[in-house]
Amino acid sequence: MQSEVLKGLPLCQDFTAEQLDLMRPIFIYCQEPCGTVLFEQGDPAEYLYLIIEGEVYIQYKPYDGPALTVARIGPTGVVGWSAALGSLFYSSSAVCATDCQMMCLRGRDLHNLCAEHPETGEIVLQRLANIISERLRNTHPQVMAMLEQSLRIRVGESLIAGKIGYN
């Protein structure tokens, strides 16, 4: 089953049998129920998750406010890419919004693959970069909408406080 799942992932599509043989040992299939926290902001960045089925919320908690959902990642998406980038810690949290099926791999295993098999590693890294850059493009409008909504709420609160005389 793992080979068929790997073939369906954008990260591994069109790989040769030899390339899939290199990838198979570093991937772990996992199923997580709705509500599972895959990782918390600030946790050590260890795993990269490729979503097969389900949806994962990416949440960022600023130091001065509540956690904000900054992205919703569905099938074929990737979460936890801090691990692939070599970051020490995750910069956000990831929570399963639905029951999820995923393939995960340790960032260090991906780095080892790239060092030992540079041709395959280069393809994987290029595809991963494409997936990440697409998510960043899609996240920008969501973050702008949240900021605009927050600004409207704060302006509204200021106007109400001014009318009541709390300034």
C-alpha positions in Angstrom: 0.0 0.0 0.0 2.8 2.5 0.9 4.2 2.3 -2.7 0.8 3.2 -4.2 0.3 6.0 -1.7 3.8 7.4 -2.5 3.2 7.3 -6.2 0.1 9.5 -5.7 1.9 12.2 -3.8 2.9 15.2 -5.8 6.3 14.9 -4.2 6.9 11.5 -5.7 4.9 11.5 -8.9 6.7 10.1 -11.9 9.5 8.7 -9.9 11.2 5.6 -11.2 10.9 2.3 -9.3 14.5 2.9 -8.0 13.6 6.4 -6.7 10.5 5.1 -5.0 12.7 2.4 -3.4 14.9 5.1 -2.0 11.8 7.1 -0.6 9.8 4.2 0.8 12.0 3.5 3.9 11.9 7.2 5.1 8.1 7.6 4.9 5.8 6.6 7.7 2.0 6.2 7.1 -0.1 7.6 9.9 -3.8 8.2 10.6 -4.8 10.9 13.1 -8.3 11.7 14.4 -9.9 15.2 14.3 -8.4 17.4 17.0 -5.0 15.8 17.1 -2.2 18.3 17.5 0.6 17.3 15.2 3.0 19.9 16.7 2.9 23.1 18.7 4.5 26.3 17.9 8.0 26.2 19.5 8.2 22.4 19.5 11.4 20.9 18.0 10.9 20.6 14.2 11.3 16.9 13.5 8.6 15.7 11.0 7.3 16.8 7.7 3.7 15.7 7.0 2.2 15.1 3.5 -1.6 15.0 3.7 -3.3 12.3 1.8 -6.9 12.8 3.1 -8.3 15.3 5.5 -7.5 18.9 6.5 -5.0 20.4 8.9 -5.2 23.9 10.3 -2.0 25.9 10.7 -2.2 28.2 13.7 0.1 31.0 14.7 0.1 32.5 18.1 1.5 36.1 18.4 3.0 36.9 21.8 0.2 39.4 22.5 -2.9 37.6 21.4 -4.9 34.4 20.8 -3.8 31.8 18.2 -4.9 32.6 14.6 -5.7 30.1 12.0 -3.5 31.2 9.1 -4.0 28.3 6.7 -6.1 25.3 6.0 -4.1 22.5 4.3 -5.9 19.7 2.5 -5.0 16.7 0.4 -1.6 16.9 -1.4 -0.5 19.7 1.0 2.5 19.7 3.3 2.8 20.8 6.9 5.7 21.0 9.2 8.2 22.1 6.5 10.3 23.7 9.2 11.7 20.2 9.7 12.7 20.0 6.0 14.2 23.5 6.1 16.5 22.5 9.0 14.9 24.9 11.5 15.2 23.9 15.1 11.6 24.7 16.0 8.2 24.9 14.4 7.1 28.4 13.8 3.4 27.6 14.1 1.1 24.8 15.3 -0.7 22.2 13.2 -4.0 20.6 14.3 -6.1 18.0 12.4 -9.4 19.7 11.5 -10.7 16.4 10.3 -9.7 12.8 10.5 -6.4 12.7 8.5 -4.3 10.2 6.6 -0.8 11.3 6.1 2.7 10.3 5.2 5.4 11.7 7.4 9.1 11.7 7.4 11.9 13.0 9.6 13.6 16.1 8.3 17.0 14.5 9.0 16.0 11.5 6.9 15.2 13.8 4.0 18.6 15.6 4.5 20.4 12.2 4.4 18.5 11.2 1.3 19.6 14.4 -0.4 23.3 13.9 0.6 23.4 10.2 -0.4 21.3 10.5 -3.6 21.6 14.1 -4.9 19.7 13.6 -8.1 16.6 12.3 -6.3 17.1 14.7 -3.5 17.2 17.7 -5.9 13.9 16.7 -7.4 12.2 16.2 -4.0 13.5 19.6 -2.8 12.4 21.4 -5.9 8.9 19.9 -5.6 8.8 20.7 -1.9 9.8 24.3 -2.7 7.0 24.5 -5.3 4.4 23.2 -2.8 5.6 25.6 -0.1 5.7 28.7 -2.3 2.2 27.9 -3.6 1.0 27.8 0.0 2.6 31.1 0.9 0.9 32.7 -2.1 -2.5 31.3 -1.0 -1.9 32.3 2.7 -1.2 36.0 2.0 -4.9 36.8 1.2 -6.1 34.9 4.4 -3.6 36.8 6.6 -4.7 40.2 5.0 -8.4 39.4 5.6 -7.7 38.5 9.3 -5.7 41.7 9.8 -8.4 43.8 8.2 -11.1 42.1 10.3 -9.0 42.7 13.5 -8.5 46.3 12.5 -12.2 46.8 12.0 -13.0 45.3 15.4 -10.4 47.5 17.1 -11.6 50.6 15.4 -15.2 49.8 16.3 -14.2 49.2 19.9 -12.4 52.6 20.0 -15.4 54.3 18.5 -17.7 52.7 21.1 -15.3 53.5 23.9 -15.1 57.1 22.7 -18.9 57.5 22.7 -19.1 56.1 26.2 -16.3 58.3 27.4 -13.6 55.7 28.2 -10.8 57.5 26.3 
